[in-house]
Amino acid sequence: MLWDWLKQNADNTDLMSRIYLGYGTEDSFAPAIGLLSDLLPSDHIFRTTGGHTPKTMKKAWLLFLDKEELN
């Protein structure tokens, strides 16, 4: 359902500019996540080392929180 929604809304730049993505580069889902990252502004993507684990997600979350625009 998510991919269908994204396909329908990929040209909606206002909507895509409100989506942020964080993931680990060794995540088994990284290839599919990469497809989503192609639709988003590059400064909305937070990649970090690690797999599909809470530790990796925490690192991505901290990168997101460090973003100056959010402070």
C-alpha positions as a Python dict, from the first residue, in 0.01 Angstrom:
ca = {
    (1, 'M'): (0, 0, 0),
    (2, 'L'): (286, 237, 80),
    (3, 'W'): (446, 192, -263),
    (4, 'D'): (112, 253, -433),
    (5, 'W'): (59, 570, -231),
    (6, 'L'): (412, 689, -311),
    (7, 'K'): (362, 622, -681),
    (8, 'Q'): (44, 829, -678),
    (9, 'N'): (208, 1116, -487),
    (10, 'A'): (569, 1116, -615),
    (11, 'D'): (513, 1435, -816),
    (12, 'N'): (368, 1620, -515),
    (13, 'T'): (683, 1805, -410),
    (14, 'D'): (509, 1976, -117),
    (15, 'L'): (412, 1639, 27),
    (16, 'M'): (750, 1476, -43),
    (17, 'S'): (927, 1770, 125),
    (18, 'R'): (758, 1674, 454),
    (19, 'I'): (889, 1316, 457),
    (20, 'Y'): (1216, 1224, 624),
    (21, 'L'): (1393, 889, 598),
    (22, 'G'): (1651, 727, 822),
    (23, 'Y'): (1807, 383, 779),
    (24, 'G'): (2118, 171, 813),
    (25, 'T'): (2331, 105, 508),
    (26, 'E'): (2362, -263, 600),
    (27, 'D'): (1986, -303, 653),
    (28, 'S'): (1849, -595, 452),
    (29, 'F'): (1576, -356, 335),
    (30, 'A'): (1830, -94, 214),
    (31, 'P'): (1777, -167, -158),
    (32, 'A'): (1403, -104, -129),
    (33, 'I'): (1458, 194, 99),
    (34, 'G'): (1689, 335, -167),
    (35, 'L'): (1394, 350, -406),
    (36, 'L'): (1212, 576, -161),
    (37, 'S'): (1519, 792, -109),
    (38, 'D'): (1519, 870, -482),
    (39, 'L'): (1188, 1055, -432),
    (40, 'L'): (1299, 1269, -138),
    (41, 'P'): (1518, 1577, -105),
    (42, 'S'): (1873, 1462, -26),
    (43, 'D'): (1883, 1660, 300),
    (44, 'H'): (1584, 1458, 423),
    (45, 'I'): (1773, 1128, 415),
    (46, 'F'): (1974, 1009, 715),
    (47, 'R'): (2193, 708, 639),
    (48, 'T'): (2412, 550, 902),
    (49, 'T'): (2611, 232, 936),
    (50, 'G'): (2430, -70, 1073),
    (51, 'G'): (2153, -312, 1001),
    (52, 'H'): (1783, -329, 1085),
    (53, 'T'): (1833, -283, 1460),
    (54, 'P'): (1720, -43, 1732),
    (55, 'K'): (2081, 77, 1771),
    (56, 'T'): (2096, 176, 1404),
    (57, 'M'): (1758, 346, 1417),
    (58, 'K'): (1871, 542, 1722),
    (59, 'K'): (2179, 663, 1531),
    (60, 'A'): (1960, 771, 1237),
    (61, 'W'): (1719, 944, 1478),
    (62, 'L'): (2006, 1137, 1639),
    (63, 'L'): (2126, 1250, 1296),
    (64, 'F'): (1772, 1373, 1228),
    (65, 'L'): (1758, 1560, 1560),
    (66, 'D'): (2094, 1726, 1492),
    (67, 'K'): (1958, 1884, 1175),
    (68, 'E'): (1982, 2260, 1222),
    (69, 'E'): (1647, 2336, 1059),
    (70, 'L'): (1473, 2142, 1333),
    (71, 'N'): (1629, 2336, 1621),
}
